[in-house]
């Protein structure tokens, strides 16, 4: 049996969407400025940043990340 786990993001496993968004917001000076630069709404950006909504493929691309789904075998116990 194969079980799908949550998405893993590249280029490095230690990079996650909230961290990438936090850095973009800091660089842009505000969430509104970062949202404009990423072509998304401020409310969507903040929802993703705080884990309330998943990041879209378009947002991941704008952040230089990609979604990778890794299959693993279920524990048999």
Protein Blocks (a to p, Z undefined) as FASTA:
>chain_A
ZZdddddddfbfklcfklmmmmmmmmnopaklmmmmnopafklmmmmmnopaccdfklmm
mnopacdddddddddZZ
